[in-house]
Amino acid sequence: MSFEMLPSLSGKLALAHRVLETIVLRTSEGAVFTISIGKSMLPGDRSSIGAKVTLLSNPDIHIGICVGETPEQVCIAAQQMVEKTMRQGEAVQKKSLVPKPHISLGLKQSLPSN
């Protein structure tokens, strides 16, 4: 399908990409990342290929955007973003494994007697 950007709209846009491929990556810990690779639809756009990296969560977390000359270049750069995010997540997870003291509020619930 051929799609042409309206000149009146393209002049007002900073970015317009047609998604060519979406790659879904799931880690062994259960985190899910998507890499959406697209081609610029703006006339004369120098960075003709781009990829958006997203961590699927609630809400989704935008990791970053890679630009390059070929889909292969942006795919490699996007995978490197995923790796970096996973390493940062592992470091945060290790820090959060430190036991935290329990706080007792001293509240007891009494059961009704019959």
Secondary structure, 3 states (H helix, E strand, C coil): CCCCCCHHHHCCCCCCEEEEEEEEEECCCCCEEEEEEEEECCCCCCCCEEEEEEEECCCCEEEEEEEECCHHHHHHHHHHHHHHHHHHHHHHHHHHCCCCCCCCCCCCCCCCCC
